[in-house]
Amino acid sequence: MNSDFLMHYGIPGMKWGVRRYQLNGSSKRTPEGKIRYAHTKSDAHHVNPQALSKGLRKVKYKNFTKLMSHDDVAKGKKGSCHDQVMYEMDELRKMGLKPKGLFVMEIDDKGQGGMTHSLAYYKNGNKVSWLENAWGEKAGIKDYDSLKAIKREIQRAHKSGEFGNSSKYKKLVFGEFDDQDHVAGESLQELVDKCLR
């Protein structure tokens, strides 16, 4: 006898209205779901700059020894500002953006260097967005009219004592770079030389 309807019995353990790989009533995945979607983990967490910024809160600052790889920053959840910026630019590029790095160093009258910092920025319509994690007080994403405006903000922070020692190091120097300019294992001197070339 022919039937005019289709019967669907589901799969063993299936419950009405409960998704197989999602915990009931939340967007969190079950242990099986985490295994099933492990290959898309980084894509799922970093689908936009805001999600990346939120995810970076788990990455803690550590003193610079040698430049770390992107994978080491992601796995170890720590890195210097320079390490973090390389990771941030790599992730922003995966989102289809064209990030750049800005390196800043304070220098004294004799040309000796003091504190350094690196940050990631990208074009956001007619604005320039500064993505920051390592400089705690500036953490997050802030929009500026131009890269010059970001530099002015850093100069203001330097003069007010939020960055470095302006009484000893009177001047700031800036250098722009791409994350592909640097490789894991570089020393701070190599990084400085490339950024300020």
C-alpha positions in Angstrom: 0.0 0.0 0.0 1.4 3.4 -1.0 1.6 6.2 1.7 1.1 9.9 1.0 3.1 11.1 4.0 6.7 11.0 5.1 7.6 9.8 8.6 10.8 11.0 10.3 12.0 9.2 13.4 15.1 11.4 14.1 18.2 9.9 15.7 18.7 7.9 18.9 18.6 10.2 22.0 17.0 13.1 20.1 14.5 15.2 22.1 11.9 17.5 20.6 13.2 21.1 20.3 16.7 20.4 21.6 19.6 21.0 19.2 22.0 18.2 19.0 25.3 20.2 19.5 23.9 23.0 21.6 23.2 23.2 25.3 19.6 23.6 26.1 18.5 27.3 26.3 22.0 28.7 25.5 24.4 29.3 22.6 27.1 27.2 24.3 28.0 24.0 22.6 27.9 20.5 24.1 31.1 18.5 24.4 30.2 16.7 21.2 29.5 20.1 19.5 32.9 21.4 20.6 34.6 18.4 18.9 32.4 18.6 15.8 33.1 22.4 15.3 36.7 22.5 16.5 38.0 23.3 13.1 36.0 26.5 12.9 36.8 27.6 16.5 38.9 30.6 15.6 36.6 31.7 12.8 33.6 31.5 15.1 35.1 33.6 17.8 36.7 36.3 15.6 34.1 37.0 12.9 34.5 40.8 13.5 36.9 43.2 15.2 34.6 43.6 18.2 34.5 39.8 18.8 38.3 39.8 18.4 38.7 42.6 20.9 36.5 40.8 23.4 38.5 37.5 22.9 41.7 39.4 23.5 40.8 40.1 27.1 42.0 36.6 27.9 45.4 37.4 26.5 47.7 38.8 29.3 50.7 41.0 28.9 54.2 39.5 29.3 57.6 41.2 29.1 59.3 41.1 25.7 62.1 38.5 25.2 61.8 37.6 21.6 58.9 38.0 19.1 56.4 35.1 19.5 54.5 33.4 16.8 50.8 34.1 16.3 50.1 30.5 17.3 52.1 30.8 20.6 50.2 34.0 21.5 46.8 32.2 20.8 47.7 29.0 22.7 49.6 30.6 25.6 47.1 33.5 26.0 50.1 35.9 26.7 52.5 38.1 24.8 54.1 41.5 24.8 52.3 44.4 23.0 54.5 43.6 19.9 53.4 39.9 20.0 49.8 40.8 20.5 49.8 43.3 17.6 51.2 40.7 15.2 48.4 38.3 16.3 45.7 41.0 16.0 46.8 42.0 12.5 46.8 38.3 11.4 43.2 37.9 12.7 42.0 41.2 11.2 43.4 40.2 7.8 41.4 36.9 8.0 38.3 39.2 8.3 39.2 40.8 5.0 40.5 44.0 6.6 43.9 45.6 5.8 45.5 46.3 9.2 48.7 48.1 9.8 50.9 48.4 12.8 52.1 51.5 14.5 55.3 51.4 16.5 56.2 54.1 19.0 59.3 54.7 21.0 60.3 57.5 23.4 63.9 58.9 22.9 66.0 61.3 24.9 68.2 64.2 23.7 71.1 61.8 23.0 68.9 59.5 20.8 68.7 56.8 23.5 65.4 54.9 23.5 63.0 54.4 26.4 59.7 52.7 26.4 58.2 51.2 23.3 54.7 50.2 22.2 53.0 48.7 19.2 49.4 48.9 18.2 47.1 47.7 15.4 44.9 49.9 13.3 42.7 49.6 10.3 40.4 51.7 8.0 36.8 51.7 9.1 34.8 53.7 6.5 36.1 57.3 6.8 37.6 56.6 10.3 40.7 54.8 11.5 40.1 52.2 14.3 42.7 51.6 16.9 42.5 48.0 18.3 44.3 47.8 21.7 44.7 45.1 24.3 48.2 45.3 25.9 47.9 49.0 27.0 45.2 48.3 29.7 43.8 51.8 30.0 43.3 52.1 26.3 42.0 48.5 25.7 39.2 48.1 23.2 38.5 49.6 19.8 38.4 53.4 19.4 37.7 55.3 16.2 39.7 58.4 15.2 39.5 60.7 12.2 43.0 59.8 11.1 46.3 58.1 12.0 47.6 61.5 12.9 44.8 61.8 15.6 46.0 58.4 17.1 49.5 59.7 17.2 48.3 62.9 18.9 46.5 60.8 21.5 49.7 58.9 22.3 51.7 62.1 22.5 49.1 63.5 24.9 49.3 60.3 27.0 53.1 60.6 27.0 53.0 64.2 28.3 50.5 63.4 31.0 52.5 60.4 32.3 50.2 57.6 31.1 53.0 56.3 28.8 56.7 56.3 29.5 58.7 59.0 31.2 58.3 62.4 29.4 60.7 64.2 31.8 63.6 62.0 30.7 62.5 61.1 27.2 61.2 64.3 25.5 60.4 63.0 22.1 58.4 60.2 20.6 59.2 58.6 17.2 56.7 56.5 15.2 57.1 53.9 12.6 54.4 52.0 10.5 54.8 48.3 9.7 53.1 45.3 8.4 52.9 42.0 10.4 54.6 40.3 7.5 57.7 42.5 8.1 58.4 40.5 11.2 59.2 36.9 12.1 59.0 34.9 15.3 62.3 34.9 17.2 63.3 38.5 16.4 64.9 40.5 19.2 63.6 43.9 20.3 66.5 45.6 18.5 65.7 43.8 15.2 62.0 44.8 15.7 63.0 48.5 16.4 65.4 48.6 13.4 62.7 47.3 11.0 59.9 49.6 12.4 62.1 52.8 12.3 63.9 52.1 9.0 
